[in-house]
Amino acid sequence: MLKMNKTMEILNLLIGFELIAIGLIYLRVSDFSSAASWSIFGCMYIVMDKYSDFTNMSNNRSIVQNIKYAGAWIGFIISTIFLIYSLITV
């Protein structure tokens, strides 16, 4: 069970970064709403991992927590920018 929790923790981080990368790809083709949606979704993936008690997670928990904290802030910033963009353009 502990090995599965560590694997899920790492997979969530990787999936989150991949989804943010998809958002950046959409940004290159000037599809701002899709870019924001994918990036926000990726940030949500980064900050979630409630599979077990934090003490049973990986030994690098402080690094993971810092990445999750940064992901939460990035998601907040992208969401705020997307909200302002939507208010202006819609």
N, C-alpha and C positions, 0 to 999 in steps of 0.2 A: 504494500500500500504506500509506503514512504517513497519508494522509487517512482511509482506512478504519479504521486503528487509533485515530485521534482520535475518529472517529464512534462506534466501539464503546465507547470509554472513556466518552464522554458518555452514550450509551444505557444502559450498565450503571448509571451513577449515577441516571439518571431512572427506570429500571425499579425500582431498589432503593427509591427514595423512594415510588414508586407502590404497591409492595407493602407498605411500612410504613403508608401511608395506608389500604390495605385492612384491615390489622390494626387500625388505630384505629377503622375503621367497625365491625368485629366487636366491639371493646371497648365501643362504645356500646350494643350489644344484649346485653351481658353474656355473650358467648361467649368466655370467657377463653382456652380452648385454641386456638380458631381465631385469635384475636387474636395470641397468642404465636407460633403457627406462621407466620402471614403476616409478622409483623414480623421474626422471626428469618430467614426466607427473604429478605426485603428487605435485611436487613443483610448477608447472605451475598452478594447481588448487588452491593452497594456495594463490598465489599472485594475482589472478584475483577476482574481484568483482566490476564491474562497473555498478551496478544496479541503482544507484542514486547518488546524491550529497553526499559527505562524511559527511556533517552535519546532514543528515537524517539517518545515520547508527546507530549502537548500541552505548550505553553510554561508553562502554569499547573500544573506537576506538583506543586509544594509544596502548593497549595490542594487538589488532588485527593488527595494523600497524607494531608493533615489530615482530609479528609472520610472517607477510608477508615479512618483510625485511629479517628475518632469512631464510625463505623459498626461497627467491630469491638467497641468497648467497649459500645455500645448493645446489640448482639447478645448479648454476654456477660452483661450485666445482665438483659436480658429472659429469656435462657435460664435464668439462676440463679433468678430470681423464678418462672418457670414450673415449674422443678424443685421448688422449695419448695411451690408451690401444689399440684402433683401429688402430692407426698408427703403433704400434709395432707388432701387431698380424696379420694384413692383408697384 
